[in-house]
């Protein structure tokens, strides 16, 4: 259903793939893109892919939404996992694109039930693995 504020529809496939990542752990990450007036799945990362594979799948000059399932070990030596929502909005992308992604973000994020950490990044250094890890702990 399109939202009056952003005019953006979220395809059921987006929610379905997110549920598969969350419940079945079928994917390491999902990259979403806005096409026309809807959010669609652009890329699914295999469970064996890592954080570098994920960051390399984000375009250098276009905005994207993404979720990443991070496995990590806590200071108490417990195996844990957290699902990150990343709003990728590089400085080099078009102003209109940044506005569309920014205005649709909250609506889209609400559709994905189970996000634990949100991150906004405008360049790769803002979402380095060290930052992700520190936000997980």
Phi and psi in degrees as GROMACS dihedral restraints (atoms count N, CA, C in turn):
[ dihedral_restraints ]
;  ai    aj    ak    al  type     phi  dphi    fc
    3     4     5     6     1   -72.5    20    10
    4     5     6     7     1   145.1    20    10
    6     7     8     9     1   -97.4    20    10
    7     8     9    10     1   136.0    20    10
    9    10    11    12     1   -60.7    20    10
   10    11    12    13     1   -38.1    20    10
   12    13    14    15     1   -68.5    20    10
   13    14    15    16     1   -45.0    20    10
   15    16    17    18     1  -105.6    20    10
   16    17    18    19     1   -17.7    20    10
   18    19    20    21     1    68.7    20    10
   19    20    21    22     1    16.0    20    10
   21    22    23    24     1  -103.8    20    10
   22    23    24    25     1   131.1    20    10
   24    25    26    27     1   -98.1    20    10
   25    26    27    28     1   148.1    20    10
   27    28    29    30     1  -112.7    20    10
   28    29    30    31     1   117.3    20    10
   30    31    32    33     1   -66.0    20    10
   31    32    33    34     1   146.0    20    10
   33    34    35    36     1   -57.8    20    10
   34    35    36    37     1   -32.0    20    10
   36    37    38    39     1   -57.6    20    10
   37    38    39    40     1   -36.4    20    10
   39    40    41    42     1   -61.1    20    10
   40    41    42    43     1   -47.3    20    10
   42    43    44    45     1   -67.7    20    10
   43    44    45    46     1   -40.8    20    10
   45    46    47    48     1   -62.6    20    10
   46    47    48    49     1   -47.3    20    10
   48    49    50    51     1   -64.7    20    10
   49    50    51    52     1   -37.5    20    10
   51    52    53    54     1   -63.6    20    10
   52    53    54    55     1   -42.1    20    10
   54    55    56    57     1   -62.2    20    10
   55    56    57    58     1   -38.1    20    10
   57    58    59    60     1   -65.6    20    10
   58    59    60    61     1   -39.3    20    10
   60    61    62    63     1   -64.0    20    10
   61    62    63    64     1   -44.1    20    10
   63    64    65    66     1   -73.0    20    10
   64    65    66    67     1   -47.5    20    10
   66    67    68    69     1   -89.0    20    10
   67    68    69    70     1   -44.4    20    10
   69    70    71    72     1  -100.1    20    10
   70    71    72    73     1   -13.7    20    10
   72    73    74    75     1    58.6    20    10
   73    74    75    76     1    39.0    20    10
   75    76    77    78     1   -71.2    20    10
   76    77    78    79     1   -22.4    20    10
   78    79    80    81     1  -132.1    20    10
   79    80    81    82     1   151.8    20    10
   81    82    83    84     1   -86.1    20    10
   82    83    84    85     1   -36.8    20    10
   84    85    86    87     1  -152.7    20    10
   85    86    87    88     1   162.7    20    10
   87    88    89    90     1  -135.2    20    10
   88    89    90    91     1   132.5    20    10
   90    91    92    93     1  -108.3    20    10
   91    92    93    94     1   128.7    20    10
   93    94    95    96     1  -112.2    20    10
   94    95    96    97     1   148.8    20    10
   96    97    98    99     1  -137.4    20    10
   97    98    99   100     1   151.6    20    10
   99   100   101   102     1   -91.3    20    10
  100   101   102   103     1   123.5    20    10
  102   103   104   105     1  -123.0    20    10
  103   104   105   106     1   120.2    20    10
  105   106   107   108     1    62.2    20    10
  106   107   108   109     1  -118.4    20    10
  108   109   110   111     1  -112.1    20    10
  109   110   111   112     1    25.8    20    10
  111   112   113   114     1  -144.8    20    10
  112   113   114   115     1   156.7    20    10
  114   115   116   117     1   -93.3    20    10
  115   116   117   118     1   129.6    20    10
  117   118   119   120     1  -127.6    20    10
  118   119   120   121     1   160.7    20    10
  120   121   122   123     1   -79.7    20    10
  121   122   123   124     1   125.5    20    10
  123   124   125   126     1   -98.0    20    10
  124   125   126   127     1   -41.8    20    10
  126   127   128   129     1  -149.5    20    10
  127   128   129   130     1   140.5    20    10
  129   130   131   132     1  -113.6    20    10
  130   131   132   133     1   128.8    20    10
  132   133   134   135     1   -95.4    20    10
  133   134   135   136     1   130.7    20    10
  135   136   137   138     1   -60.8    20    10
  136   137   138   139     1   153.8    20    10
  138   139   140   141     1   -57.4    20    10
  139   140   141   142     1   -28.3    20    10
  141   142   143   144     1   -85.3    20    10
  142   143   144   145     1    -5.8    20    10
  144   145   146   147     1   -72.2    20    10
  145   146   147   148     1   157.2    20    10
  147   148   149   150     1  -115.6    20    10
  148   149   150   151     1  -173.1    20    10
  150   151   152   153     1   -64.5    20    10
  151   152   153   154     1   -35.4    20    10
  153   154   155   156     1   -64.2    20    10
  154   155   156   157     1   -41.0    20    10
  156   157   158   159     1   -58.7    20    10
  157   158   159   160     1   -41.4    20    10
  159   160   161   162     1   -62.9    20    10
  160   161   162   163     1   -53.3    20    10
  162   163   164   165     1   -63.8    20    10
  163   164   165   166     1   -32.2    20    10
  165   166   167   168     1   -69.9    20    10
  166   167   168   169     1   -18.2    20    10
  168   169   170   171     1   -87.8    20    10
  169   170   171   172     1    -4.2    20    10
  171   172   173   174     1   -88.9    20    10
  172   173   174   175     1   130.8    20    10
  174   175   176   177     1   -67.3    20    10
  175   176   177   178     1   146.3    20    10
  177   178   179   180     1   -71.2    20    10
  178   179   180   181     1   -25.1    20    10
  180   181   182   183     1  -130.3    20    10
  181   182   183   184     1    22.8    20    10
  183   184   185   186     1  -136.0    20    10
  184   185   186   187     1   147.5    20    10
  186   187   188   189     1   -76.4    20    10
  187   188   189   190     1   153.4    20    10
  189   190   191   192     1  -153.5    20    10
  190   191   192   193     1   159.3    20    10
  192   193   194   195     1  -106.2    20    10
  193   194   195   196     1   150.6    20    10
  195   196   197   198     1  -152.0    20    10
  196   197   198   199     1   153.9    20    10
  198   199   200   201     1  -123.5    20    10
  199   200   201   202     1   142.6    20    10
  201   202   203   204     1  -133.7    20    10
  202   203   204   205     1   129.9    20    10
  204   205   206   207     1   -96.5    20    10
  205   206   207   208     1   106.4    20    10
  207   208   209   210     1   -97.0    20    10
  208   209   210   211     1   123.5    20    10
  210   211   212   213     1   -94.8    20    10
  211   212   213   214     1   135.0    20    10
  213   214   215   216     1  -153.0    20    10
  214   215   216   217     1   168.2    20    10
  216   217   218   219     1  -114.6    20    10
  217   218   219   220     1   127.0    20    10
  219   220   221   222     1   -74.9    20    10
  220   221   222   223     1   172.4    20    10
  222   223   224   225     1   -64.5    20    10
  223   224   225   226     1   -21.9    20    10
  225   226   227   228     1   -86.8    20    10
  226   227   228   229     1     9.3    20    10
  228   229   230   231     1    67.9    20    10
  229   230   231   232     1    33.9    20    10
  231   232   233   234     1  -102.5    20    10
  232   233   234   235     1   137.6    20    10
  234   235   236   237     1   -77.5    20    10
  235   236   237   238     1   124.5    20    10
  237   238   239   240     1  -135.0    20    10
  238   239   240   241     1   171.4    20    10
  240   241   242   243     1  -146.4    20    10
  241   242   243   244     1   142.3    20    10
  243   244   245   246     1  -135.9    20    10
  244   245   246   247     1   143.9    20    10
  246   247   248   249     1  -100.5    20    10
  247   248   249   250     1   120.7    20    10
  249   250   251   252     1   -98.6    20    10
  250   251   252   253     1   139.6    20    10
  252   253   254   255     1  -106.8    20    10
  253   254   255   256     1   123.7    20    10
  255   256   257   258     1  -119.1    20    10
  256   257   258   259     1   123.8    20    10
  258   259   260   261     1   -98.1    20    10
  259   260   261   262     1   105.7    20    10
  261   262   263   264     1   -93.6    20    10
  262   263   264   265     1   116.7    20    10
  264   265   266   267     1  -140.0    20    10
  265   266   267   268     1    77.6    20    10
  267   268   269   270     1   -63.6    20    10
  268   269   270   271     1   147.4    20    10
  270   271   272   273     1   -57.5    20    10
  271   272   273   274     1   -28.0    20    10
  273   274   275   276     1   -81.6    20    10
  274   275   276   277     1    -5.7    20    10
  276   277   278   279     1   -78.4    20    10
  277   278   279   280     1   161.9    20    10
  279   280   281   282     1   -66.3    20    10
  280   281   282   283     1   145.2    20    10
  282   283   284   285     1   -58.3    20    10
  283   284   285   286     1   -44.3    20    10
  285   286   287   288     1   -59.2    20    10
  286   287   288   289     1   -43.2    20    10
  288   289   290   291     1   -61.9    20    10
  289   290   291   292     1   -44.1    20    10
  291   292   293   294     1   -59.9    20    10
  292   293   294   295     1   -39.9    20    10
  294   295   296   297     1   -66.5    20    10
  295   296   297   298     1   -43.2    20    10
  297   298   299   300     1   -62.5    20    10
  298   299   300   301     1   -46.4    20    10
  300   301   302   303     1   -64.4    20    10
  301   302   303   304     1   -42.4    20    10
  303   304   305   306     1   -64.2    20    10
  304   305   306   307     1   -42.0    20    10
  306   307   308   309     1   -74.6    20    10
  307   308   309   310     1   -20.6    20    10
  309   310   311   312     1   -98.5    20    10
  310   311   312   313     1   -10.2    20    10
  312   313   314   315     1   -59.0    20    10
  313   314   315   316     1   -51.8    20    10
  315   316   317   318     1   -63.1    20    10
  316   317   318   319     1   -41.5    20    10
  318   319   320   321     1   -61.2    20    10
  319   320   321   322     1   -45.7    20    10
  321   322   323   324     1   -65.2    20    10
  322   323   324   325     1   -44.2    20    10
  324   325   326   327     1   -61.0    20    10
  325   326   327   328     1   -36.2    20    10
  327   328   329   330     1   -62.6    20    10
  328   329   330   331     1   -28.3    20    10
  330   331   332   333     1   -71.0    20    10
  331   332   333   334     1   -21.8    20    10
  333   334   335   336     1  -101.4    20    10
  334   335   336   337     1    92.4    20    10
  336   337   338   339     1   -81.3    20    10
  337   338   339   340     1   117.3    20    10
  339   340   341   342     1   127.9    20    10
  340   341   342   343     1     5.6    20    10
  342   343   344   345     1   -69.5    20    10
  343   344   345   346     1   132.5    20    10
  345   346   347   348     1  -107.2    20    10
  346   347   348   349     1   -29.8    20    10
  348   349   350   351     1  -138.7    20    10
  349   350   351   352     1   136.2    20    10
  351   352   353   354     1  -113.4    20    10
  352   353   354   355     1   142.7    20    10
  354   355   356   357     1  -138.8    20    10
  355   356   357   358     1   135.8    20    10
  357   358   359   360     1  -110.6    20    10
  358   359   360   361     1   129.4    20    10
  360   361   362   363     1  -134.6    20    10
  361   362   363   364     1   135.0    20    10
  363   364   365   366     1  -111.4    20    10
  364   365   366   367     1   -12.0    20    10
  366   367   368   369     1  -152.8    20    10
  367   368   369   370     1   159.6    20    10
  369   370   371   372     1   -54.0    20    10
  370   371   372   373     1   -30.8    20    10
  372   373   374   375     1   -65.3    20    10
  373   374   375   376     1   -25.2    20    10
  375   376   377   378     1   -78.0    20    10
  376   377   378   379     1    -8.3    20    10
  378   379   380   381     1  -133.9    20    10
  379   380   381   382     1    37.2    20    10
  381   382   383   384     1   -63.2    20    10
  382   383   384   385     1   161.0    20    10
  384   385   386   387     1   -61.0    20    10
  385   386   387   388     1   -35.7    20    10
  387   388   389   390     1   -61.7    20    10
  388   389   390   391     1   -41.2    20    10
  390   391   392   393     1   -65.7    20    10
  391   392   393   394     1   -45.3    20    10
  393   394   395   396     1   -58.5    20    10
  394   395   396   397     1   -47.6    20    10
  396   397   398   399     1   -62.1    20    10
  397   398   399   400     1   -42.2    20    10
  399   400   401   402     1   -66.5    20    10
  400   401   402   403     1   -32.1    20    10
  402   403   404   405     1   -74.2    20    10
  403   404   405   406     1   -24.2    20    10
  405   406   407   408     1   -76.3    20    10
  406   407   408   409     1   -34.5    20    10
